[in-house]
Amino acid sequence: MSVKTKLKEQRPNDNFESTQTKEPPRTLVATLLRLGPGMIIAGSIVGSGELIATTKAGAEAGFWLLWLIIIGCVIKVSTQIEFGRHAVTWGQTPLKALNSLPGPRLIVNWLLWYWTLMTMLVISQQGGIVGGVGQALAISRPLTQYGIEYNQIRDELVKAKTEQALIRMQNPENPDISIIQNKIDSLTTQVDSMKESKDAYLWAAIIAILTSILLYIGRYRLIQIIATVLVSIFTLVTIITLVMLQTREEWAVRSHELANGLSFRLPPSGETLASNPIATALAAFGIIGVGAAELIMYPYWCLEKGYAKFTGSRDGSIQWTQRARGWLSVMRIDVWLSMVVYTFATMAFYLLGAAVLWRTALNPAKADMIRTLSQMYVPVFGPSAQIVFLTGAVAVLYSTFFVAAAGNARMVADALGLFGLHDGSETTRAKWTRNICVVWPLLAAVLYTLVRRPTAMVLACGTAQSVMLPMLGAAALYFRYKRSDKNLRSGQLWDVMLWLSLTGFVIIGGWALISIF
């Protein structure tokens, strides 16, 4: 048997064919022009993971869990690259790769059944995100007169709570505290007697419909540009806000607080805003950085970007090996650069949540999620904080909603073929992808309207993704030892990183399960 015949038999059975090989870029500028999948993934995580889950974790636990948040960003990179390496090497989608793993099967591999369950919760997460966009737009651009009146009362209540917290920080004995408390009690009574405004739900429906249209007519380049621009703008504003806090003594992040955050310790009792901030942090761990859904989603964008097509079908030739090494190098740069972006963004959001919301005892939740989050920007932007935040929140949350809908549509279309609901060809999969792009945003908006708890919707998905991380870590190791091309393997240090990732995933996944029960 010839070497080429043997290689062909070992190649996974998929529909990928390549007739358009290209040599990898040789210069820095040319390489940068070929990046993109990582920023798309960053665009799909900064909204739900960073703006909502990470900030809430900071608000509940203070600075103490910064170490967990950083680990959550960094530890997943090796698994992400290994999944990408497998896709580029074999031209095979990640769900097909997972379906080919050994283990119990009922139509498909058991991993795909758990992925299906997780994806249902991802739709719920998307509902929470489009709900956040709806809340932000309902505050800045109410659609009804009742919405205007509802906003006024809600805004007064949140501002009164913030004002009281600021006074208490400066002087706990200040008599104005009790006066403001009376105002808070009165406003709370008014809020409790009011029906919730429908404006946020109307905006969520409008956004969902527009997104369906954009995704139906859109292509990879449109998605990449939108994600990159929106994420970059708000991330920059958030980092600037954190830096500006350091110029204000009462808000500055102090060295001992950073030391606590990096001490690998849990929050002491009595220093948290919630009864179980660890559960919030673990849920955040599942979706910050690259979550379980994004670990599977990333190779789809690599395939769409052309890394596998440009590499060509694996034929064992020296030319193929050289092309594969070059395009895998581009992919690794893409992953590491995007990791730097979302890690800094994650740290900034967490520290803002701890520095402002935790100190003022404000915990974002339910209908006041967006209003409460906007208070993080008050120390720097003052009366303009809400405008600044709402603009950024709409940008980053919509970016997440848009990109995640596009990516998940690709995965679901692929999964339908594996479940035998279509023939699995690339043409059929593309048609299903466009159709799912239309349905996905609408379904998310419906779930938001039914559940009406955007923060809880995001965190529930985060917990499910934390539980799936050990499965993906084990799959990455299987790809490394059983499916990798010996000419493309990394060294022993890389193996250590993969094993460390799996160890961390097992600890976090088990911890997340325990926190549920």
C-alpha positions in Angstrom: 0.0 0.0 0.0 1.4 3.4 -1.0 1.9 6.2 1.5 -0.7 8.4 -0.2 -3.3 5.6 -0.2 -2.7 5.0 3.5 -3.0 8.6 4.3 -6.3 8.8 2.3 -7.7 5.9 4.3 -6.8 7.6 7.6 -8.4 10.9 6.6 -11.7 11.5 8.3 -14.8 11.0 6.1 -16.0 14.5 5.3 -17.2 16.6 2.4 -14.2 19.0 2.3 -12.6 19.3 -1.0 -9.8 21.8 -1.8 -8.8 23.0 -5.3 -7.7 26.5 -4.3 -4.5 26.1 -2.3 -2.6 29.3 -1.5 0.8 29.8 0.0 0.8 31.3 3.5 1.8 34.9 4.1 5.5 35.6 4.6 5.4 39.1 6.0 3.9 40.6 9.1 1.5 42.9 7.2 0.3 40.0 5.0 -0.2 37.9 8.1 -2.2 40.5 9.8 -4.5 40.8 6.8 -5.2 37.1 7.1 -6.4 37.3 10.7 -10.0 37.5 11.6 -11.6 34.4 13.2 -10.3 35.3 16.6 -11.8 38.8 16.5 -15.1 37.4 15.4 -15.0 35.1 18.5 -14.0 38.1 20.6 -17.0 39.9 19.3 -19.3 37.0 20.3 -18.0 36.9 24.0 -17.3 40.5 25.1 -21.1 41.2 25.5 -22.5 38.3 27.6 -19.2 37.1 29.2 -17.5 40.4 29.9 -20.1 43.1 30.2 -22.8 41.0 32.0 -21.3 37.9 33.7 -17.9 39.2 34.6 -19.1 42.6 35.8 -21.8 40.8 37.9 -19.1 38.6 39.4 -17.0 41.6 40.3 -20.1 43.3 41.8 -20.8 40.3 44.0 -17.3 39.1 45.0 -15.3 42.3 44.9 -11.7 42.0 43.9 -11.2 38.5 45.3 -11.9 36.4 42.2 -9.8 38.3 39.7 -7.5 35.3 39.5 -10.3 33.0 38.5 -11.4 35.4 35.8 -7.8 35.6 34.3 -7.4 31.9 34.4 -10.8 31.6 32.6 -9.4 33.6 29.7 -6.0 32.0 29.4 -6.5 28.4 30.1 -8.7 27.6 27.1 -6.3 28.8 24.4 -4.4 25.6 24.0 -7.7 23.7 23.5 -8.9 26.3 21.0 -5.7 26.0 19.0 -5.8 22.2 19.0 -9.4 22.2 17.7 -8.3 24.7 15.0 -5.3 22.5 14.1 -7.6 19.5 13.6 -9.9 21.5 11.4 -7.1 22.9 9.2 -5.3 19.6 9.0 -8.3 17.5 8.0 -10.7 20.2 6.6 -13.3 18.7 9.0 -15.9 20.6 11.0 -15.5 20.3 14.8 -18.9 18.7 15.3 -18.0 16.0 12.8 -14.8 15.6 14.6 -16.6 15.2 18.0 -19.1 12.8 16.4 -16.2 10.6 15.3 -14.8 10.2 18.8 -15.2 6.8 20.6 -18.0 6.5 23.1 -21.7 5.7 23.4 -23.9 6.6 20.4 -27.6 7.1 19.8 -27.7 8.2 16.2 -24.7 10.5 17.1 -22.0 10.5 19.7 -23.2 11.3 23.2 -21.1 14.5 23.2 -23.4 15.9 20.5 -26.4 15.2 22.7 -24.9 17.3 25.5 -23.9 19.9 22.9 -27.6 20.0 21.8 -28.7 20.6 25.4 -26.1 23.3 25.8 -27.1 25.0 22.5 -30.7 25.3 23.8 -29.3 27.2 26.7 -27.1 29.2 24.3 -30.4 30.4 22.7 -31.5 31.4 26.1 -28.2 33.3 26.6 -28.8 35.1 23.3 -32.3 36.0 24.6 -30.6 37.6 27.6 -28.3 39.5 25.3 -30.9 40.8 23.0 -32.9 41.7 26.1 -29.9 43.7 27.3 -29.9 45.5 23.9 -33.6 46.1 24.3 -33.2 47.5 27.8 -30.4 49.9 26.6 -32.5 51.2 23.7 -35.6 51.4 25.8 -33.7 53.6 28.3 -32.1 55.8 25.6 -35.0 55.8 23.1 -38.3 54.8 24.7 -41.0 54.0 22.2 -44.1 54.8 24.3 -45.2 57.6 26.7 -45.5 55.0 29.5 -41.9 53.9 28.7 -40.7 57.5 29.3 -42.5 57.7 32.7 -41.3 54.2 33.6 -37.7 55.2 32.8 -37.9 58.4 35.0 -39.0 56.4 38.1 -36.4 53.6 37.5 -33.6 56.1 36.8 -34.4 58.1 40.0 -34.4 54.9 42.0 -31.0 53.6 40.8 -29.5 57.1 41.1 -30.8 57.4 44.6 -29.2 54.1 45.6 -25.9 55.2 44.0 -26.0 58.6 45.7 -26.7 56.9 49.1 -23.8 54.5 48.6 -21.4 57.3 47.7 -22.3 59.2 50.8 -22.0 56.1 53.0 -18.5 55.5 51.6 -17.4 59.0 52.6 -19.2 59.3 55.9 -21.3 56.4 57.3 -22.8 58.8 59.9 -24.0 61.4 57.5 -27.7 62.2 58.2 -28.5 62.5 54.5 -28.3 58.7 54.3 -31.6 58.3 56.1 -33.2 61.1 54.1 -32.2 59.4 50.8 -33.4 56.0 52.2 -36.8 57.5 52.6 -36.7 58.6 49.0 -35.6 55.1 48.0 -38.4 53.5 49.9 -40.9 55.8 48.3 -39.5 55.2 44.8 -39.4 51.5 45.4 -43.1 51.5 46.3 -43.9 53.4 43.1 -41.8 50.9 41.0 -43.5 47.9 42.6 -46.9 49.4 41.8 -46.1 50.0 38.1 -46.3 47.4 35.4 -43.1 46.8 33.5 -42.7 48.9 30.4 -43.0 46.9 27.1 -40.4 49.1 25.4 -37.5 46.8 26.0 -39.4 43.8 24.5 -40.5 45.9 21.5 -36.9 46.9 20.9 -35.7 43.3 21.3 -38.2 42.2 18.6 -37.1 45.0 16.3 -33.4 44.2 16.8 -34.1 40.5 16.3 -35.9 41.1 13.0 -33.1 43.4 11.7 -30.5 40.9 12.7 -32.3 38.1 10.8 -32.2 40.2 7.7 -28.6 41.2 8.0 -27.5 37.6 8.6 -29.5 36.3 5.7 -27.9 38.7 3.2 -24.5 39.0 5.0 -21.2 37.2 4.4 -18.1 36.5 6.4 -16.4 39.9 5.7 -19.4 41.9 6.9 -19.6 39.9 10.1 -15.8 40.3 10.7 -15.9 44.1 10.1 -18.9 44.7 12.4 -17.5 42.6 15.2 -14.1 44.2 15.1 -15.3 47.8 15.0 -17.9 47.5 17.7 -15.8 45.5 20.2 -12.8 47.7 19.8 -14.7 50.9 20.5 -16.4 49.8 23.7 -13.4 47.9 25.0 -11.3 51.1 24.5 -13.9 53.2 26.4 -14.0 50.7 29.3 -10.2 50.5 29.6 -10.0 54.3 29.6 -12.7 54.5 32.3 -10.7 52.1 34.5 -7.5 54.1 34.0 -9.4 57.4 34.8 -10.7 55.8 38.1 -7.1 55.7 39.3 -7.1 59.5 39.3 -9.9 59.5 41.9 -8.8 58.4 45.4 -12.2 57.1 46.5 -12.5 54.9 43.4 -8.9 53.9 42.6 -8.1 50.2 42.6 -5.5 49.9 45.3 -2.4 47.6 45.4 -3.7 45.5 48.3 -7.0 45.0 46.5 -5.1 43.7 43.4 -3.0 41.5 45.7 -6.2 40.0 47.1 -7.6 39.5 43.6 -4.4 37.6 42.6 -4.1 35.6 45.9 -6.0 32.5 44.6 -8.3 32.8 47.6 -12.1 32.8 47.9 -14.0 35.9 49.1 -14.1 36.1 53.0 -17.6 35.8 54.4 -19.2 39.2 54.9 -17.5 40.8 51.9 -19.9 39.7 49.2 -23.2 41.1 47.9 -24.7 37.7 47.1 -25.1 34.5 49.1 -23.2 32.5 46.4 -20.9 34.7 44.3 -18.8 31.6 43.5 -21.7 30.3 41.4 -21.8 33.5 39.4 -18.0 33.5 38.9 -18.1 29.8 37.8 -20.9 30.6 35.3 -18.8 33.5 34.1 -15.8 31.2 33.7 -17.8 29.1 31.2 -18.4 32.0 28.9 -15.5 34.5 29.4 -12.6 34.3 27.1 -13.4 31.4 24.8 -16.3 29.5 26.2 -17.3 25.9 25.4 -19.5 27.2 22.6 -16.8 29.3 21.1 -14.2 26.5 21.3 -16.4 24.6 18.9 -17.4 27.7 16.9 -13.8 28.9 16.3 -12.8 26.2 13.7 -15.9 27.0 11.7 -14.7 30.5 11.2 -11.2 29.2 10.4 -12.8 27.0 7.7 -14.8 29.9 6.4 -11.8 32.2 6.4 -10.1 29.6 4.1 -7.2 28.3 6.3 -8.1 24.7 5.5 -8.9 25.4 1.8 -5.7 27.2 1.3 -3.7 24.4 3.0 -5.3 21.8 0.7 -6.2 18.2 1.1 -3.8 16.3 3.2 -1.7 14.2 0.8 1.5 13.7 2.8 3.6 15.8 0.4 6.3 18.2 1.6 4.5 21.1 -0.1 1.3 20.3 1.9 3.2 20.2 5.1 4.8 23.5 4.4 1.5 25.1 3.6 -0.1 23.6 6.7 2.6 24.9 9.0 2.3 28.4 7.5 -1.5 28.6 7.8 -1.4 27.1 11.3 1.1 29.7 12.3 -1.4 32.4 11.0 -4.1 30.7 13.1 -2.0 30.7 16.2 -1.2 34.4 15.9 -4.9 35.0 15.4 -5.8 33.1 18.6 -3.1 34.7 20.8 -3.8 38.2 19.6 -7.6 37.9 20.2 -6.8 36.3 23.6 -4.9 39.5 24.6 -7.8 41.6 23.5 -10.5 39.8 25.4 -8.3 39.2 28.5 -7.7 42.9 28.9 -11.4 43.6 28.2 -12.4 41.0 30.8 -10.1 42.3 33.5 -11.3 45.9 32.8 -15.0 44.9 33.2 -14.3 42.8 36.3 -12.3 45.5 38.0 -14.9 48.2 37.1 -17.6 46.0 38.6 -15.6 45.5 41.8 -14.4 49.1 42.1 -17.8 50.7 41.6 -20.7 48.3 41.9 -19.2 46.2 44.8 -18.2 49.3 46.7 -21.6 50.9 46.3 -23.5 47.6 46.9 -25.2 47.6 43.5 -25.9 44.2 41.9 -27.1 44.2 38.3 -30.2 42.1 37.8 -33.6 41.8 36.1 -35.1 44.9 34.6 -32.5 47.2 36.1 -29.5 45.2 34.8 -28.5 47.8 32.2 -29.3 50.8 34.5 -27.2 49.3 37.3 -24.3 48.5 35.0 -24.3 52.1 33.7 -23.4 53.3 37.2 -19.8 51.9 36.7 -19.2 54.9 34.4 -20.6 57.6 36.7 -17.3 58.4 38.6 -15.6 59.3 35.3 -18.3 60.6 33.0 -20.7 62.0 35.6 -24.2 62.9 34.2 -23.1 61.7 30.8 -22.3 58.2 32.1 -25.6 56.8 31.0 -25.3 58.0 27.4 -21.7 56.8 27.2 -22.6 53.4 28.6 -25.8 52.9 26.7 -24.0 53.7 23.4 -21.3 51.2 24.2 -23.6 48.6 25.6 -25.8 48.6 22.5 -22.6 48.3 20.4 -21.0 45.4 22.3 -24.1 43.5 23.2 -25.4 43.7 19.6 -22.0 42.6 18.3 -22.3 39.6 20.6 -25.8 38.9 19.5 -25.0 39.3 15.8 -21.8 37.2 15.8 -23.1 34.5 18.0 -26.2 34.1 15.9 -24.0 33.7 12.8 -21.7 31.2 14.4 -24.3 29.1 16.1 -26.3 28.9 12.8 -23.3 27.3 11.2 -22.9 24.8 14.0 -26.6 23.9 14.1 -26.8 23.5 10.3 -23.8 21.1 10.6 -25.4 19.2 13.4 -28.7 18.7 11.5 -26.7 16.8 8.9 -25.0 14.6 11.5 -28.4 13.8 13.0 -29.6 12.7 9.5 -31.9 15.6 8.9 -30.2 16.6 5.6 -27.6 15.1 3.3 -24.6 16.8 4.9 -23.2 18.4 1.7 -21.6 21.8 1.9 -24.3 23.3 -0.4 -27.1 22.0 1.7 -25.4 23.0 4.9 -25.0 26.6 3.5 -28.7 26.7 2.8 -29.6 25.6 6.3 -27.2 28.1 7.7 -28.9 31.0 6.1 -32.3 29.7 7.2 -31.2 29.2 10.8 -29.7 32.7 10.7 -33.2 34.0 10.2 -34.8 31.9 12.9 -32.2 32.1 15.6 -32.5 35.8 16.5 -36.3 35.6 16.5 -36.3 32.6 18.8 -33.9 34.4 21.2 -36.2 37.4 21.3 -39.2 35.1 22.1 -37.3 33.5 25.0 -36.4 36.9 26.4 -40.1 37.9 26.3 -41.1 34.7 28.1 -38.4 34.5 30.7 -37.7 38.2 31.3 -34.6 37.6 33.4 -31.6 38.5 31.1 -28.9 38.1 33.7 -30.1 34.6 34.8 -30.5 33.6 31.2 -26.8 34.4 30.5 -25.5 32.7 33.7 -27.5 29.5 33.1 -25.8 29.1 29.8 -22.4 29.8 31.4 -22.9 27.0 33.9 -23.8 24.6 31.1 -20.7 25.6 29.2 -18.5 25.2 32.3 -19.7 21.6 32.5 -18.8 20.9 28.9 -15.3 22.2 29.1 -13.8 18.9 30.5 -15.4 17.1 27.5 -13.7 19.4 25.1 -10.4 19.3 26.9 -10.4 15.5 26.7 -11.4 15.7 23.0 -8.5 18.0 22.3 -6.1 15.5 23.9 -7.5 12.7 21.8 -7.0 14.8 18.6 -3.4 15.5 19.7 -2.4 11.9 20.3 -4.7 10.0 17.9 -5.4 12.4 15.0 -2.6 14.9 14.6 -0.1 14.8 11.8 3.4 14.1 13.2 4.9 16.8 11.1 2.5 19.4 12.6 2.7 18.5 16.2 4.0 21.0 18.8 6.6 20.0 21.5 6.3 18.6 25.0 5.5 22.0 26.5 2.4 22.1 24.3 1.3 18.7 25.7 1.8 20.0 29.2 -0.5 23.0 28.4 -3.2 20.7 27.0 -3.1 18.5 30.2 -3.1 21.6 32.4 -6.2 22.9 30.5 -8.0 19.6 31.0 -7.1 19.6 34.7 -8.5 23.1 35.1 -11.6 22.2 33.1 -12.3 19.2 35.3 -12.0 21.2 38.4 -14.2 24.1 37.1 -16.7 21.7 35.6 -17.0 19.7 38.8 -17.2 22.8 40.9 -20.0 24.2 38.6 -22.0 21.0 39.0 -21.6 21.1 42.8 -22.7 24.7 42.9 -25.9 23.8 41.1 -26.9 21.3 43.7 
